[in-house]
Amino acid sequence: MKLPRYLQFALLITGALVLYSLVDDSPDGVEEIAVVQRPAHVVSNRLTPVSELKPQDGFIDIFPSGIKPADVQTSREVLAKPKDAEPPKIVTPPLPFRLVGAWWSDNQRALMLQQADQQWIICRRCRAPERVWTGMNLTKDWQLKSVSAQSLTFIWLPQMREQHMALGDMDAEPTFSGLNNTHHAK
């Protein structure tokens, strides 16, 4: 492939300029830097070296800022006094879930929890696609801790407090003893 004449000429000039810049020892245009002298300002706060400081009650301020520290004895008294105000009581919010149903299949109970428009299925061995296991977080603040025959135990994660939800009449498989399952032929 043959290069056009203008590209050959541009390549030749570029090579010549590179060689000239390598051989040329003259310094580039150096500008003189103007030196500015500032008058020394008077420091009104003289800093005292740490070695000259006298400790007061074992306190040496190695970073003096002009702010005097509180008296050590007063600080100890303030810290030793019990506060009159009671600590704020932490109130665990009510459970945001409600138990909406239960069903049994092969002696296995499945519970249905609901919060607004979201639902969860709680079971041990069922094959539900979105089932909840113990230890799983239902929301960012609530975790299912355990499932017993009579209740569900949840943990409120911000304070690690337990809340229980009674299962009521959903704790045992219903029996249909009142129905007569025999059909009479006429």
Secondary structure per residue as TSV (DSSP state, phi and psi in degrees):
chain	resnum	aa	ss	phi	psi
A	1	M	-	360.0	132.7
A	2	K	-	-104.0	132.3
A	3	L	-	-79.2	144.3
A	4	P	-	-62.5	156.6
A	5	R	H	-59.1	-39.4
A	6	Y	H	-67.3	-33.4
A	7	L	H	-72.6	-36.5
A	8	Q	H	-62.3	-42.8
A	9	F	H	-65.4	-42.0
A	10	A	H	-65.1	-37.5
A	11	L	H	-67.1	-39.7
A	12	L	H	-65.1	-44.1
A	13	I	H	-66.1	-41.1
A	14	T	H	-62.5	-43.6
A	15	G	H	-63.1	-41.4
A	16	A	H	-63.9	-41.5
A	17	L	H	-67.3	-35.4
A	18	V	H	-65.9	-45.6
A	19	L	H	-62.7	-40.7
A	20	Y	H	-63.3	-40.3
A	21	S	H	-69.3	-28.4
A	22	L	H	-75.8	-34.2
A	23	V	H	-84.8	-34.0
A	24	D	-	-66.0	124.2
A	25	D	-	-101.8	1.8
A	26	S	-	-74.0	137.7
A	27	P	-	-68.3	151.1
A	28	D	-	-67.0	169.4
A	29	G	-	-58.3	103.4
A	30	V	-	-94.6	126.3
A	31	E	-	-96.6	142.1
A	32	E	-	-77.2	142.1
A	33	I	-	-95.1	129.3
A	34	A	-	-79.2	132.7
A	35	V	-	-94.2	124.0
A	36	V	-	-106.1	127.1
A	37	Q	-	-108.4	130.5
A	38	R	-	-105.0	145.4
A	39	P	-	-71.1	142.7
A	40	A	-	-67.5	130.3
A	41	H	-	-94.9	151.9
A	42	V	-	-84.0	127.7
A	43	V	-	-90.6	118.5
A	44	S	S	-79.4	-30.2
A	45	N	S	-98.3	109.5
A	46	R	-	-84.4	125.0
A	47	L	-	-82.9	132.8
A	48	T	-	-97.8	130.1
A	49	P	-	-60.9	151.3
A	50	V	G	-59.9	-33.5
A	51	S	G	-66.5	-23.3
A	52	E	G	-90.0	-10.7
A	53	L	-	-73.8	146.0
A	54	K	-	-103.9	124.6
A	55	P	-	-68.1	136.3
A	56	Q	B	-114.6	110.3
A	57	D	T	57.7	36.0
A	58	G	T	79.0	13.0
A	59	F	B	-111.5	123.7
A	60	I	-	-123.6	123.5
A	61	D	-	-87.8	102.2
A	62	I	S	-85.4	-7.9
A	63	F	S	-126.7	73.9
A	64	P	-	-65.8	134.0
A	65	S	-	-126.7	2.5
A	66	G	S	90.4	-9.8
A	67	I	-	-95.0	122.9
A	68	K	-	-80.4	136.7
A	69	P	-	-71.8	157.6
A	70	A	-	-67.5	153.7
A	71	D	-	-60.3	132.3
A	72	V	H	-62.5	-41.4
A	73	Q	H	-64.6	-42.8
A	74	T	H	-63.1	-40.6
A	75	S	H	-62.5	-41.1
A	76	R	H	-65.5	-39.0
A	77	E	H	-66.2	-40.6
A	78	V	H	-65.0	-40.2
A	79	L	H	-71.7	-29.5
A	80	A	H	-79.0	-23.9
A	81	K	S	-71.5	132.5
A	82	P	-	-74.3	145.6
A	83	K	-	-78.7	141.2
A	84	D	S	-74.9	-30.3
A	85	A	S	-74.8	138.7
A	86	E	-	-75.7	148.1
A	87	P	-	-65.6	148.3
A	88	P	-	-64.0	138.9
A	89	K	-	-79.6	132.4
A	90	I	-	-89.6	120.0
A	91	V	-	-104.0	122.2
A	92	T	-	-77.3	129.6
A	93	P	-	-68.4	158.4
A	94	P	-	-66.8	156.4
A	95	L	-	-62.1	132.5
A	96	P	S	-83.8	0.2
A	97	F	-	-102.8	156.5
A	98	R	E	-136.7	146.2
A	99	L	E	-84.3	117.1
A	100	V	E	-107.2	-11.0
A	101	G	E	-178.9	166.7
A	102	A	E	-151.4	147.2
A	103	W	E	-145.6	158.1
A	104	W	E	-120.8	140.3
A	105	S	E	-148.4	123.4
A	106	D	T	54.3	47.3
A	107	N	T	58.5	24.0
A	108	Q	E	-115.7	126.7
A	109	R	E	-92.9	136.9
A	110	A	E	-122.3	131.8
A	111	L	E	-110.4	144.9
A	112	M	E	-113.7	118.8
A	113	L	E	-103.5	150.6
A	114	Q	E	-140.3	142.0
A	115	Q	E	-138.3	114.2
A	116	A	T	53.7	-115.8
A	117	D	T	-102.8	8.5
A	118	Q	E	-104.1	139.3
A	119	Q	E	-129.8	149.7
A	120	W	E	-132.3	146.0
A	121	I	E	-109.0	126.9
A	122	I	E	-112.9	117.8
A	123	C	-	-156.4	165.8
A	124	R	S	-94.0	-48.0
A	125	R	S	-122.3	9.9
A	126	C	-	-73.4	167.0
A	127	R	-	-108.3	32.1
A	128	A	-	-66.6	139.5
A	129	P	T	-66.7	-35.7
A	130	E	T	-115.8	43.9
A	131	R	E	-74.9	158.3
A	132	V	E	-109.3	133.0
A	133	W	-	-102.6	159.3
A	134	T	T	-64.7	140.2
A	135	G	T	94.2	-7.9
A	136	M	-	-86.3	147.8
A	137	N	B	-84.0	128.0
A	138	L	S	-84.5	-42.8
A	139	T	S	-132.7	-176.8
A	140	K	S	-68.5	-20.6
A	141	D	S	-108.6	-11.9
A	142	W	E	-125.4	137.1
A	143	Q	E	-129.7	140.5
A	144	L	E	-82.1	117.6
A	145	K	E	-90.1	-49.8
A	146	S	E	-155.0	159.6
A	147	V	E	-125.1	122.9
A	148	S	-	-118.1	179.0
A	149	A	S	-66.6	-30.5
A	150	Q	S	-107.0	-15.6
A	151	S	E	-156.4	164.5
A	152	L	E	-110.3	140.4
A	153	T	E	-114.9	127.0
A	154	F	E	-116.0	156.7
A	155	I	E	-118.5	128.7
A	156	W	E	-84.2	107.8
A	157	L	T	-64.9	-35.3
A	158	P	T	-58.5	-34.0
A	159	Q	T	-120.0	3.8
A	160	M	T	53.7	46.1
A	161	R	E	-106.8	143.4
A	162	E	E	-91.0	146.3
A	163	Q	E	-135.0	142.7
A	164	H	E	-113.9	143.7
A	165	M	E	-121.5	115.6
A	166	A	E	-72.3	142.4
A	167	L	-	-87.2	-13.0
A	168	G	G	62.0	-127.6
A	169	D	G	-83.8	4.7
A	170	M	G	-94.4	16.6
A	171	D	G	-88.6	-12.5
A	172	A	S	-138.7	153.2
A	173	E	-	-66.9	131.6
A	174	P	-	-70.4	148.9
A	175	T	-	-113.4	146.6
A	176	F	-	-111.5	59.3
A	177	S	T	-73.6	-22.3
A	178	G	T	-78.8	-16.4
A	179	L	S	-87.0	142.7
A	180	N	-	-100.5	111.6
A	181	N	-	-89.2	2.9
A	182	T	-	-91.5	137.5
A	183	H	-	-105.5	135.1
A	184	H	-	-97.8	131.6
A	185	A	-	-91.5	139.2
A	186	K	-	-94.5	360.0
